[in-house]
Amino acid sequence: MPDPVDRRAPPKAEDFVVVPGSEGPRRDFRIAVGLREGWDEEGRVYDVSEAVRTARAWMRRRVSAGLPALSGMFGRAEVTYAWMRPDGSVGSDREPVALFTGEAVHAYLGHLPDAALVGMLNELATELGAALGQERIYVAFADRTWILDAEGRHGS
């Protein structure tokens, strides 16, 4: 006979308390990685599930090795941009991107210095870039942003 299902009532507002050790400085992050391979419209377009699969594999490898890992949320978005052409006209385009966002939650990662979190972000971002055929990945952490570039691989 199966175990009885726990049918406790859901929590009420007054049941919630701040978890001890969970308060700390906010350290949010974002990785934006393109889903269209290459620089032209003919490039393969990946589904955001490819980014999720890559991130989950990275997380599992780190945790299996006894190392901390970031956790977060993926969403699909479109980046839009414009530029001046050499002839003086203006071009514009859009492309699909995967956004990995989250926070280095104090209760789990509060003991880590910012440099360790930046290292994890860069490690995950480069794995995402390689898996999705990207040459540039845009990263943000707390009050900083930077671009990771596959050095010498693009024309700008």
DSSP file (Angstrom, degrees, kcal/mol; ACC not computed):
  #  RESIDUE AA STRUCTURE BP1 BP2  ACC     N-H-->O    O-->H-N    N-H-->O    O-->H-N    TCO  KAPPA ALPHA  PHI   PSI    X-CA   Y-CA   Z-CA
    1    1 A M              0   0    0      0, 0.0     0, 0.0     0, 0.0     0, 0.0   0.000 360.0 360.0 360.0 133.1    0.0    0.0    0.0
    2    2 A P        -     0   0    0      0, 0.0     3,-0.1     0, 0.0     0, 0.0  -0.243 360.0 -93.3 -65.7 154.1    1.4    3.4   -0.9
    3    3 A D        -     0   0    0      1,-0.1     2,-0.1     3,-0.0     3,-0.0  -0.364  49.8 -99.4 -62.0 143.7    2.4    5.9    1.8
    4    4 A P        -     0   0    0      0, 0.0     2,-0.3     0, 0.0    -1,-0.1  -0.389  39.8-111.0 -65.4 145.6   -0.3    8.3    2.7
    5    5 A V        -     0   0    0     -3,-0.1     2,-0.6     1,-0.1     0, 0.0  -0.591  27.9-116.1 -78.5 135.1    0.0   11.7    1.1
    6    6 A D        -     0   0    0     -2,-0.3    -1,-0.1     1,-0.1    -3,-0.0  -0.624  34.3-179.2 -73.0 117.0    0.9   14.6    3.4
    7    7 A R        +     0   0    0     -2,-0.6    -1,-0.1     3,-0.0    -2,-0.0  -0.210  17.9 155.0-114.8  41.2   -2.1   16.9    3.2
    8    8 A R        -     0   0    0      1,-0.1    -2,-0.0     3,-0.0     0, 0.0  -0.324  52.7 -97.7 -64.3 152.2   -1.1   19.6    5.6
    9    9 A A        -     0   0    0      1,-0.1    -1,-0.1     3,-0.0     3,-0.1  -0.410  45.6-100.3 -66.7 146.4   -2.6   23.0    5.0
   10   10 A P        -     0   0    0      0, 0.0    -1,-0.1     0, 0.0    -3,-0.0  -0.270  52.0 -84.5 -63.5 157.6   -0.5   25.4    3.0
   11   11 A P        -     0   0    0      0, 0.0     2,-0.2     0, 0.0     3,-0.0  -0.240  39.6-136.4 -64.5 152.5    1.4   28.1    5.0
   12   12 A K    >   -     0   0    0     -3,-0.1     3,-1.9     1,-0.1     4,-0.5  -0.638  29.8-101.3-100.6 164.5   -0.3   31.3    6.1
   13   13 A A  G >  S+     0   0    0      1,-0.3     3,-1.2    -2,-0.2    -1,-0.1   0.867 122.1  55.7 -54.8 -39.4    1.3   34.7    5.9
   14   14 A E  G 3  S+     0   0    0      1,-0.2    -1,-0.3     3,-0.0     0, 0.0   0.588  94.4  70.1 -73.8  -8.4    2.1   34.7    9.6
   15   15 A D  G <  S+     0   0    0     -3,-1.9     2,-0.2     2,-0.0    -1,-0.2   0.699  79.5  95.3 -78.7 -19.3    4.0   31.4    9.3
   16   16 A F    <   +     0   0    0     -3,-1.2     2,-0.3    -4,-0.5    -3,-0.0  -0.535  47.3 169.9 -83.0 138.2    6.9   32.9    7.4
   17   17 A V        -     0   0    0     -2,-0.2     2,-0.4     3,-0.0    -2,-0.0  -0.933  43.2 -91.9-136.0 159.3   10.1   34.1    9.1
   18   18 A V        -     0   0    0     -2,-0.3     3,-0.0     1,-0.1     5,-0.0  -0.599  46.1-118.6 -72.3 129.0   13.5   35.3    7.9
   19   19 A V    >   -     0   0    0     -2,-0.4     3,-2.1     1,-0.1     4,-0.3  -0.533  33.4-107.7 -69.6 127.1   15.8   32.3    7.7
   20   20 A P  T 3  S+     0   0    0      0, 0.0    -1,-0.1     0, 0.0    -3,-0.0  -0.315 103.5  16.0 -56.8 134.9   18.8   32.8   10.0
   21   21 A G  T 3  S+     0   0    0     -3,-0.0    89,-0.1     1,-0.0    -2,-0.1   0.486  97.8 103.8  81.0   3.7   22.0   33.5    8.0
   22   22 A S    <   +     0   0    0     -3,-2.1    85,-0.5    84,-0.1    84,-0.4   0.613  54.7  92.2 -94.4 -11.3   20.1   34.4    4.8
   23   23 A E        +     0   0    0     -4,-0.3    -2,-0.0    83,-0.1     3,-0.0  -0.633  51.2 114.0 -85.1 140.0   20.4   38.2    5.0
   24   24 A G        -     0   0    0     -2,-0.3    82,-0.1    83,-0.0    83,-0.1  -0.973  65.7 -42.2 179.3-178.7   23.3   39.8    3.2
   25   25 A P        -     0   0    0      0, 0.0     2,-0.4     0, 0.0    81,-0.1  -0.321  61.4-109.6 -65.3 145.4   24.3   42.1    0.4
   26   26 A R        +     0   0    0      1,-0.1     2,-0.3    79,-0.1    79,-0.1  -0.619  36.7 176.4 -77.0 128.6   22.5   41.7   -2.9
   27   27 A R        +     0   0    0     -2,-0.4    77,-2.6    77,-0.2     2,-0.1  -0.676  11.8 174.6-133.6  77.9   24.8   40.2   -5.5
   28   28 A D  E     -A  103   0A   0     -2,-0.3   114,-3.1    75,-0.2     2,-0.3  -0.464   6.9-168.7 -85.6 158.8   22.7   39.7   -8.6
   29   29 A F  E     -AB 102 141A   0     73,-2.8    73,-1.9   112,-0.2     2,-0.3  -0.943  12.2-167.2-144.0 163.0   24.0   38.5  -12.0
   30   30 A R  E     -AB 101 140A   0    110,-2.2   110,-2.5    -2,-0.3     2,-0.5  -0.969   5.2-165.8-152.4 137.2   23.1   38.1  -15.6
   31   31 A I  E     -AB 100 139A   0     69,-2.3    69,-2.7    -2,-0.3     2,-0.6  -0.996   9.2-166.2-120.7 124.6   24.6   36.3  -18.6
   32   32 A A  E     +AB  99 138A   0    106,-3.2   106,-2.3    -2,-0.5     2,-0.4  -0.955  13.5 173.3-112.0 119.1   23.2   37.3  -22.0
   33   33 A V  E     -AB  98 137A   0     65,-2.4    65,-3.1    -2,-0.6   104,-0.1  -0.990  30.8-115.7-130.4 132.4   24.2   34.9  -24.7
   34   34 A G  E     -A   97   0A   0    102,-0.5    63,-0.3    -2,-0.4   100,-0.1  -0.228  11.0-157.5 -63.9 151.8   23.0   34.9  -28.3
   35   35 A L  S    S+     0   0    0     61,-2.8    11,-3.5     2,-0.1     2,-0.6   0.491  74.1  81.1-105.6  -9.0   21.0   32.0  -29.7
   36   36 A R  B    S-E   45   0B   0     60,-0.7     9,-0.2     9,-0.2     2,-0.2  -0.891  83.2-128.1-100.9 121.2   21.8   32.7  -33.4
   37   37 A E        -     0   0    0      7,-3.4     3,-0.3    -2,-0.6    97,-0.2  -0.426  66.9  -6.6 -68.9 134.3   25.2   31.3  -34.3
   38   38 A G  S    S-     0   0    0     95,-1.4    97,-0.1     1,-0.2    -2,-0.1  -0.228  94.2 -67.2  80.5-167.7   27.6   33.7  -36.0
   39   39 A W  S    S+     0   0    0     95,-0.1     2,-0.3    96,-0.0    -1,-0.2   0.406 102.3  70.7-107.0  -1.0   27.1   37.3  -37.2
   40   40 A D  S >  S-     0   0    0     -3,-0.3     3,-1.6     1,-0.1     0, 0.0  -0.753  85.7-110.1-120.2 168.0   24.7   36.8  -40.1
   41   41 A E  T 3  S+     0   0    0      1,-0.3    -4,-0.1    -2,-0.3    -1,-0.1   0.609 110.3  68.3 -69.3 -11.4   21.0   35.9  -40.5
   42   42 A E  T 3  S+     0   0    0     -6,-0.1    -1,-0.3     2,-0.1     3,-0.1   0.543  75.4 114.7 -85.3  -7.1   21.9   32.5  -41.9
   43   43 A G  S <  S-     0   0    0     -3,-1.6    -5,-0.1    -6,-0.1     2,-0.0  -0.260  79.3 -93.1 -66.6 150.5   23.3   31.2  -38.7
   44   44 A R        -     0   0    0     -8,-0.1    -7,-3.4     1,-0.1     2,-0.6  -0.356  36.0-139.6 -60.0 138.3   21.7   28.3  -36.8
   45   45 A V  B     -E   36   0B   0     -9,-0.2    -9,-0.2    -3,-0.1     2,-0.2  -0.922  16.7-152.7-105.3 119.0   19.2   29.4  -34.2
   46   46 A Y        -     0   0    0    -11,-3.5     2,-0.3    -2,-0.6    86,-0.0  -0.513  15.3-118.2 -85.0 154.9   19.4   27.4  -31.0
   47   47 A D    >>  -     0   0    0     -2,-0.2     3,-2.0     1,-0.1     4,-0.7  -0.653  26.2-115.5 -86.3 151.3   16.5   26.9  -28.6
   48   48 A V  H 3> S+     0   0    0      1,-0.3     4,-2.2    -2,-0.3     3,-0.3   0.758 112.6  73.3 -60.0 -23.0   16.9   28.2  -25.1
   49   49 A S  H 3> S+     0   0    0      1,-0.2     4,-2.6     2,-0.2    -1,-0.3   0.803  89.5  59.5 -62.2 -27.4   16.7   24.6  -23.9
   50   50 A E  H <> S+     0   0    0     -3,-2.0     4,-2.1     2,-0.2    -1,-0.2   0.895 106.4  46.8 -65.3 -39.7   20.3   24.2  -25.3
   51   51 A A  H  X S+     0   0    0     -4,-0.7     4,-2.5    -3,-0.3    -2,-0.2   0.909 111.9  50.6 -66.8 -42.0   21.5   26.9  -22.9
   52   52 A V  H  X S+     0   0    0     -4,-2.2     4,-2.7     1,-0.2     5,-0.2   0.934 110.3  49.6 -61.0 -46.3   19.6   25.3  -20.0
   53   53 A R  H  X S+     0   0    0     -4,-2.6     4,-2.0     1,-0.2    -1,-0.2   0.910 111.7  48.8 -59.8 -43.8   21.1   21.9  -20.8
   54   54 A T  H  X S+     0   0    0     -4,-2.1     4,-2.0     2,-0.2    -1,-0.2   0.920 112.7  47.1 -63.2 -45.1   24.6   23.4  -20.9
   55   55 A A  H  X S+     0   0    0     -4,-2.5     4,-2.7     1,-0.2    -2,-0.2   0.909 110.8  51.4 -65.5 -42.2   24.2   25.2  -17.6
   56   56 A R  H  X S+     0   0    0     -4,-2.7     4,-2.6     1,-0.2    -1,-0.2   0.891 109.2  50.5 -63.6 -38.6   22.8   22.2  -15.9
   57   57 A A  H  X S+     0   0    0     -4,-2.0     4,-2.3    -5,-0.2    -1,-0.2   0.915 111.3  49.1 -64.0 -42.1   25.7   20.1  -17.0
   58   58 A W  H  X S+     0   0    0     -4,-2.0     4,-2.2     2,-0.2    -2,-0.2   0.925 111.9  49.0 -61.0 -45.9   28.1   22.8  -15.7
   59   59 A M  H  X S+     0   0    0     -4,-2.7     4,-2.7     1,-0.2     5,-0.2   0.926 111.2  49.0 -60.9 -46.2   26.3   22.9  -12.4
   60   60 A R  H  X S+     0   0    0     -4,-2.6     4,-2.7     1,-0.2    -1,-0.2   0.907 110.0  51.3 -63.0 -42.2   26.3   19.1  -12.0
   61   61 A R  H  X S+     0   0    0     -4,-2.3     4,-1.4     2,-0.2    -1,-0.2   0.926 113.0  45.7 -60.4 -44.4   30.1   18.9  -12.7
   62   62 A R  H  <>S+     0   0    0     -4,-2.2     5,-2.9     2,-0.2     3,-0.3   0.948 114.7  45.5 -65.0 -48.6   30.9   21.6  -10.1
   63   63 A V  H ><5S+     0   0    0     -4,-2.7     3,-1.7     1,-0.2    -1,-0.2   0.893 110.3  54.7 -64.2 -39.0   28.7   20.1   -7.4
   64   64 A S  H 3<5S+     0   0    0     -4,-2.7    -1,-0.2     1,-0.3    -2,-0.2   0.823 107.3  51.8 -61.7 -30.7   30.0   16.6   -8.1
   65   65 A A  T 3<5S-     0   0    0     -4,-1.4    -1,-0.3    -3,-0.3    -2,-0.2   0.363 123.6-106.5 -86.9   5.3   33.5   18.0   -7.6
   66   66 A G  T < 5S+     0   0    0     -3,-1.7    -3,-0.2     1,-0.3    -2,-0.1   0.697  79.4 130.0  79.1  18.7   32.5   19.5   -4.2
   67   67 A L      < -     0   0    0     -5,-2.9    -1,-0.3    -6,-0.2    -2,-0.1  -0.725  61.7-106.1-105.2 154.2   32.5   23.0   -5.7
   68   68 A P        -     0   0    0      0, 0.0     2,-0.3     0, 0.0    -1,-0.1  -0.394  35.0-161.9 -73.0 157.2   29.7   25.7   -5.4
   69   69 A A        -     0   0    0     -2,-0.1     2,-0.2    -7,-0.1   -10,-0.1  -0.974  17.9-115.5-137.7 152.7   27.6   26.5   -8.4
   70   70 A L        -     0   0    0     -2,-0.3     2,-0.3    50,-0.1    34,-0.1  -0.547  26.5-162.5 -79.6 151.1   25.4   29.3   -9.4
   71   71 A S        +     0   0    0     32,-0.3    32,-0.4    -2,-0.2     2,-0.3  -0.962  25.2 129.9-130.0 154.3   21.7   28.7   -9.9
   72   72 A G        -     0   0    0     -2,-0.3     2,-0.4    30,-0.2    30,-0.2  -0.926  48.4 -72.6-174.5-163.6   19.3   31.0  -11.7
   73   73 A M  E     -C  101   0A   0     28,-3.1    28,-2.6    -2,-0.3     2,-0.4  -0.929  28.8-146.7-122.1 139.4   16.6   31.3  -14.3
   74   74 A F  E     +C  100   0A   0     -2,-0.4     2,-0.3    26,-0.2    26,-0.2  -0.847  21.3 170.5-102.5 142.9   16.7   31.2  -18.0
   75   75 A G  E     -C   99   0A   0     24,-1.7    24,-2.9    -2,-0.4     2,-0.4  -0.973  29.8-123.5-142.1 157.2   14.5   33.3  -20.3
   76   76 A R  E     +C   98   0A   0     -2,-0.3     2,-0.3    22,-0.2    22,-0.2  -0.858  40.0 156.2-102.0 138.5   14.4   33.9  -24.0
   77   77 A A  E     -C   97   0A   0     20,-2.5    20,-2.8    -2,-0.4     2,-0.4  -0.837  36.3-116.9-144.2 180.0   14.5   37.5  -25.1
   78   78 A E  E     -C   96   0A   0     -2,-0.3     2,-0.4    18,-0.3   -44,-0.0  -0.998  16.8-148.4-127.7 131.7   15.5   39.6  -28.2
   79   79 A V  E     -C   95   0A   0     16,-2.6    16,-2.0    -2,-0.4     2,-0.4  -0.813  15.6-164.3 -93.4 137.8   18.3   42.1  -28.3
   80   80 A T  E     +C   94   0A   0     -2,-0.4     2,-0.3    14,-0.2    14,-0.2  -0.943  15.2 161.8-121.7 146.1   17.8   45.0  -30.6
   81   81 A Y  E     -C   93   0A   0     12,-2.2    12,-2.2    -2,-0.4     2,-0.3  -0.976  21.6-150.5-157.0 165.2   20.5   47.4  -31.8
   82   82 A A  E     -C   92   0A   0     -2,-0.3     2,-0.3    10,-0.2    10,-0.3  -0.948  12.2-176.3-139.1 158.5   21.4   50.0  -34.4
   83   83 A W  E     -C   91   0A   0      8,-2.5     8,-2.9    -2,-0.3     2,-0.5  -0.985  30.7-106.2-153.1 158.8   24.6   51.2  -36.0
   84   84 A M  E     -C   90   0A   0     -2,-0.3     6,-0.2     6,-0.2     5,-0.1  -0.778  34.0-142.3 -89.4 127.3   25.9   53.7  -38.5
   85   85 A R    >   -     0   0    0      4,-3.4     3,-2.2    -2,-0.5    -1,-0.0  -0.479  26.5-107.5 -83.1 159.5   26.9   52.3  -41.9
   86   86 A P  T 3  S+     0   0    0      0, 0.0    -1,-0.1     0, 0.0    -2,-0.0   0.791 119.9  58.0 -57.8 -28.0   29.9   53.6  -43.8
   87   87 A D  T 3  S-     0   0    0      2,-0.1     3,-0.1     1,-0.1    -3,-0.0   0.423 122.0-105.2 -84.4   3.8   27.6   55.3  -46.3
   88   88 A G  S <  S+     0   0    0     -3,-2.2     2,-0.1     1,-0.4    -1,-0.1   0.283  83.1 121.2  92.9 -10.7   25.9   57.3  -43.5
   89   89 A S        -     0   0    0     -5,-0.1    -4,-3.4     1,-0.0     2,-0.5  -0.384  62.5-117.3 -79.9 166.6   22.7   55.3  -43.4
   90   90 A V  E     - C   0  84A   0     -6,-0.2     2,-0.3    -3,-0.1    -6,-0.2  -0.894  24.1-164.6-110.5 132.0   21.6   53.6  -40.3
   91   91 A G  E     - C   0  83A   0     -8,-2.9    -8,-2.5    -2,-0.5     2,-0.3  -0.781   7.3-177.1-106.7 156.6   21.2   49.8  -40.0
   92   92 A S  E     + C   0  82A   0     -2,-0.3     2,-0.3   -10,-0.3   -10,-0.2  -0.984   5.0 167.7-148.6 158.4   19.3   48.0  -37.2
   93   93 A D  E     - C   0  81A   0    -12,-2.2   -12,-2.2    -2,-0.3     2,-0.3  -0.933  18.0-146.2-156.5 175.7   18.8   44.3  -36.3
   94   94 A R  E     - C   0  80A   0     -2,-0.3   -14,-0.2   -14,-0.2    -2,-0.0  -0.976  13.5-176.6-146.9 155.3   17.5   42.0  -33.6
   95   95 A E  E     - C   0  79A   0    -16,-2.0   -16,-2.6    -2,-0.3     2,-0.2  -0.992  31.0-100.8-154.0 152.3   18.5   38.6  -32.5
   96   96 A P  E     - C   0  78A   0      0, 0.0   -61,-2.8     0, 0.0   -60,-0.7  -0.457  40.2-177.1 -74.3 143.4   17.3   36.0  -30.0
   97   97 A V  E     -AC  34  77A   0    -20,-2.8   -20,-2.5   -63,-0.3     2,-0.5  -0.957  24.9-132.2-135.8 155.5   19.2   35.7  -26.8
   98   98 A A  E     -AC  33  76A   0    -65,-3.1   -65,-2.4    -2,-0.3     2,-0.5  -0.932  22.0-156.0-103.2 132.8   19.1   33.5  -23.7
   99   99 A L  E     -AC  32  75A   0    -24,-2.9   -24,-1.7    -2,-0.5     2,-0.6  -0.954   6.7-167.5-111.9 122.4   19.3   35.4  -20.4
  100  100 A F  E     +AC  31  74A   0    -69,-2.7   -69,-2.3    -2,-0.5     2,-0.3  -0.947  21.0 171.8-106.3 114.6   20.5   33.6  -17.3
  101  101 A T  E     +AC  30  73A   0    -28,-2.6   -28,-3.1    -2,-0.6     2,-0.3  -0.895   9.8 118.3-125.9 152.8   19.7   35.7  -14.3
  102  102 A G  E     -A   29   0A   0    -73,-1.9   -73,-2.8    -2,-0.3     2,-0.4  -0.980  47.1 -98.5 179.1-170.0   20.0   35.1  -10.6
  103  103 A E  E     -A   28   0A   0    -32,-0.4     2,-1.8    -2,-0.3   -32,-0.3  -0.990  27.2-120.8-134.9 143.9   21.4   36.1   -7.3
  104  104 A A        -     0   0    0    -77,-2.6   -77,-0.2    -2,-0.4   -34,-0.1  -0.670  45.7-140.2 -79.7  86.3   24.3   34.7   -5.3
  105  105 A V    >>> -     0   0    0     -2,-1.8     4,-3.4     1,-0.1     3,-1.3  -0.262   1.9-136.6 -60.0 128.8   22.0   34.0   -2.4
  106  106 A H  H 3>5S+     0   0    0    -84,-0.4     4,-1.6     1,-0.3     5,-0.2   0.844 100.0  60.3 -57.2 -38.9   23.7   34.9    0.9
  107  107 A A  H 345S+     0   0    0    -85,-0.5    -1,-0.3     1,-0.2   -85,-0.1   0.803 122.1  22.2 -62.1 -28.4   22.5   31.7    2.7
  108  108 A Y  H <45S+     0   0    0     -3,-1.3    -2,-0.2   -86,-0.1    -1,-0.2   0.770 140.7  19.3-108.5 -36.0   24.3   29.5    0.1
  109  109 A L  H ><5S+     0   0    0     -4,-3.4     3,-1.9     1,-0.1    -3,-0.2   0.298  86.2 108.0-121.8   7.6   27.1   31.6   -1.4
  110  110 A G  T 3<<S+     0   0    0     -4,-1.6    -4,-0.1    -5,-0.5    -3,-0.1   0.743  74.6  62.4 -60.7 -24.5   27.6   34.4    1.0
  111  111 A H  T 3  S+     0   0    0     -5,-0.2    -1,-0.3    -3,-0.1    -2,-0.1   0.618  87.3  91.1 -76.5 -12.2   30.9   33.0    2.2
  112  112 A L  S <  S-     0   0    0     -3,-1.9     2,-0.1     1,-0.1    -3,-0.0  -0.652  77.8-124.2 -88.2 138.3   32.4   33.4   -1.3
  113  113 A P    >>  -     0   0    0      0, 0.0     4,-1.5     0, 0.0     3,-0.8  -0.370  29.2-106.9 -72.0 159.6   34.2   36.6   -2.3
  114  114 A D  H 3> S+     0   0    0      1,-0.2     4,-2.8     2,-0.2     5,-0.2   0.866 118.5  61.6 -53.4 -39.5   33.1   38.5   -5.3
  115  115 A A  H 3> S+     0   0    0      1,-0.2     4,-2.1     2,-0.2    -1,-0.2   0.864 102.3  50.6 -60.3 -36.3   36.1   37.3   -7.3
  116  116 A A  H <> S+     0   0    0     -3,-0.8     4,-2.1     2,-0.2    -1,-0.2   0.896 111.2  48.4 -67.9 -39.5   35.0   33.6   -6.9
  117  117 A L  H  X S+     0   0    0     -4,-1.5     4,-2.6     2,-0.2    -2,-0.2   0.906 110.3  50.9 -66.7 -41.6   31.5   34.5   -8.2
  118  118 A V  H  X S+     0   0    0     -4,-2.8     4,-2.6     1,-0.2     5,-0.2   0.906 108.8  52.8 -61.0 -41.5   33.0   36.4  -11.1
  119  119 A G  H  X S+     0   0    0     -4,-2.1     4,-2.3    -5,-0.2    -2,-0.2   0.911 110.1  47.4 -60.4 -42.7   35.1   33.4  -11.9
  120  120 A M  H  X S+     0   0    0     -4,-2.1     4,-2.7     2,-0.2     5,-0.3   0.912 111.3  51.2 -64.7 -42.4   32.0   31.1  -11.9
  121  121 A L  H  X S+     0   0    0     -4,-2.6     4,-2.9     1,-0.2    -2,-0.2   0.927 111.9  46.4 -60.1 -45.3   30.1   33.6  -14.1
  122  122 A N  H  X S+     0   0    0     -4,-2.6     4,-2.4     2,-0.2    -1,-0.2   0.897 112.5  50.8 -64.8 -40.1   33.0   33.7  -16.6
  123  123 A E  H  X S+     0   0    0     -4,-2.3     4,-1.7    -5,-0.2    -2,-0.2   0.945 115.1  41.5 -62.9 -48.9   33.3   29.9  -16.6
  124  124 A L  H  X S+     0   0    0     -4,-2.7     4,-2.5     1,-0.2    -2,-0.2   0.913 113.5  53.6 -65.6 -42.6   29.6   29.3  -17.2
  125  125 A A  H  X S+     0   0    0     -4,-2.9     4,-2.7    -5,-0.3    -2,-0.2   0.905 108.5  48.6 -60.8 -42.6   29.4   32.1  -19.8
  126  126 A T  H  X S+     0   0    0     -4,-2.4     4,-2.4     2,-0.2    -1,-0.2   0.869 110.6  51.2 -68.8 -34.4   32.3   30.7  -21.9
  127  127 A E  H  X S+     0   0    0     -4,-1.7     4,-2.3    -5,-0.2    -1,-0.2   0.912 111.9  47.6 -65.8 -41.0   30.7   27.2  -21.8
  128  128 A L  H  X S+     0   0    0     -4,-2.5     4,-2.0     2,-0.2    -2,-0.2   0.932 111.8  50.4 -63.0 -45.2   27.4   28.7  -23.0
  129  129 A G  H  <>S+     0   0    0     -4,-2.7     5,-3.0     1,-0.2     4,-0.3   0.910 112.3  46.2 -60.0 -43.8   29.2   30.7  -25.7
  130  130 A A  H ><5S+     0   0    0     -4,-2.4     3,-0.9     1,-0.2    -1,-0.2   0.911 113.5  48.7 -66.0 -42.1   31.0   27.6  -26.9
  131  131 A A  H 3<5S+     0   0    0     -4,-2.3    -1,-0.2     1,-0.2    -2,-0.2   0.812 117.2  41.8 -67.5 -30.3   27.9   25.5  -26.9
  132  132 A L  T 3<5S-     0   0    0     -4,-2.0    -1,-0.2    -5,-0.2    -2,-0.2   0.259 112.2-112.6-105.2  11.0   25.8   28.1  -28.7
  133  133 A G  T < 5 +     0   0    0     -3,-0.9   -95,-1.4    -4,-0.3     2,-0.3   0.850  63.0 153.7  66.6  36.0   28.4   29.1  -31.3
  134  134 A Q      < -     0   0    0     -5,-3.0    -1,-0.2    -6,-0.2     3,-0.1  -0.692  39.2-166.8-101.3 151.8   28.9   32.6  -29.9
  135  135 A E  S    S+     0   0    0     -2,-0.3    15,-3.0     1,-0.2     2,-0.4   0.576  79.4  38.5-106.1 -17.3   31.9   34.9  -30.1
  136  136 A R  E     - D   0 149A   0     13,-0.2  -102,-0.5    -7,-0.1     2,-0.4  -0.998  60.3-173.5-136.6 140.6   30.7   37.5  -27.5
  137  137 A I  E     -BD  33 148A   0     11,-2.3    11,-3.1    -2,-0.4     2,-0.5  -0.997  16.9-142.0-132.4 137.0   28.9   37.0  -24.2
  138  138 A Y  E     -BD  32 147A   0   -106,-2.3  -106,-3.2    -2,-0.4     2,-0.4  -0.871  22.0-175.3-105.4 127.2   27.6   39.9  -22.1
  139  139 A V  E     -BD  31 146A   0      7,-2.9     7,-2.5    -2,-0.5     2,-0.4  -0.928   9.2-174.5-126.0 143.7   27.9   39.5  -18.3
  140  140 A A  E     +BD  30 145A   0   -110,-2.5  -110,-2.2    -2,-0.4     2,-0.3  -0.997   3.5 177.2-135.9 142.3   26.8   41.6  -15.3
  141  141 A F  E >   -BD  29 144A   0      3,-2.6     3,-2.7    -2,-0.4  -112,-0.2  -0.951  61.6 -47.8-146.6 124.4   27.4   41.1  -11.6
  142  142 A A  T 3  S-     0   0    0   -114,-3.1  -115,-0.1    -2,-0.3  -116,-0.0  -0.329 127.2 -15.3  52.5-114.3   26.3   43.5   -8.9
  143  143 A D  T 3  S+     0   0    0     -2,-0.2     2,-0.3    -3,-0.1    -1,-0.3   0.125 123.0  84.9-105.8  21.5   27.3   47.0  -10.2
  144  144 A R  E <   -D  141   0A   0     -3,-2.7    -3,-2.6     2,-0.0     2,-0.3  -0.896  49.4-173.5-124.0 151.3   29.7   45.8  -12.9
  145  145 A T  E     +D  140   0A   0     -2,-0.3     2,-0.3    -5,-0.2    -5,-0.2  -0.970   9.7 167.1-135.5 154.7   29.3   44.6  -16.5
  146  146 A W  E     -D  139   0A   0     -7,-2.5    -7,-2.9    -2,-0.3     2,-0.4  -0.978  28.1-124.3-158.9 165.5   31.8   43.2  -19.0
  147  147 A I  E     -D  138   0A   0     -2,-0.3     2,-0.5    -9,-0.2    -9,-0.2  -0.960  13.8-150.4-117.1 130.7   32.0   41.4  -22.4
  148  148 A L  E     -D  137   0A   0    -11,-3.1   -11,-2.3    -2,-0.4     2,-0.4  -0.884  21.6-168.6 -96.8 131.8   33.7   38.1  -22.9
  149  149 A D  E     -D  136   0A   0     -2,-0.5     2,-1.8   -13,-0.2   -13,-0.2  -0.963  31.9-125.4-126.9 136.0   35.1   37.9  -26.5
  150  150 A A    >   -     0   0    0    -15,-3.0     3,-2.1    -2,-0.4     4,-0.2  -0.645  54.6-117.3 -76.9  88.6   36.5   34.9  -28.4
  151  151 A E  T 3  S-     0   0    0     -2,-1.8    -1,-0.1     1,-0.3    -3,-0.0   0.111  82.8  -3.3 -41.6 125.5   39.7   36.8  -29.1
  152  152 A G  T 3  S+     0   0    0      1,-0.1    -1,-0.3     2,-0.1    -2,-0.0   0.535 101.3 108.7  74.2   7.3   40.4   37.6  -32.7
  153  153 A R    <   +     0   0    0     -3,-2.1     2,-0.3   -18,-0.1    -2,-0.1   0.536  69.2  55.7 -95.2  -5.8   37.4   35.6  -33.9
  154  154 A H  S    S-     0   0    0     -4,-0.2    -2,-0.1   -19,-0.1    -5,-0.0  -0.786  79.5-120.0-125.5 169.0   35.3   38.6  -35.1
  155  155 A G              0   0    0     -2,-0.3    -1,-0.0     1,-0.2    -2,-0.0   0.431 360.0 360.0 -90.0   0.3   35.7   41.5  -37.4
  156  156 A S              0   0    0      0, 0.0    -1,-0.2     0, 0.0     0, 0.0   0.472 360.0 360.0-106.0 360.0   35.2   44.4  -35.1
